[in-house]
Amino acid sequence: MTGAQKTKFMSWLQSRDVRPECIACGASEWEPGEIISGAVHTPGALTIGGPTVPMAQLACRHCAAVLLFAAVPIGLLD
């Protein structure tokens, strides 16, 4: 994620009053990570080159647990 994307992501979270508590350790200090792309699951099939869902990572600074948010609705990608 670029610096501008990280700023936009953190601003978006703040504008929606998202203040997650880590489900693994209970901490509430987070760091934006990378934008990753997960494949869309189709029951009984593996499609190479199929549709993907870009997700923005939010990592716990204490234990490194990761939350995922859809990157496109946030405006991090076109």
Buried (B, 14 or more C-beta within 10 A) or exposed (E): BEEEBBEBBBEBBEEEEEEEEBEEEEBEEBEBBEBBEEEEEEEEEEEEEEEEBBBBBBBBEBEEBBBBBEBEEBEBEE
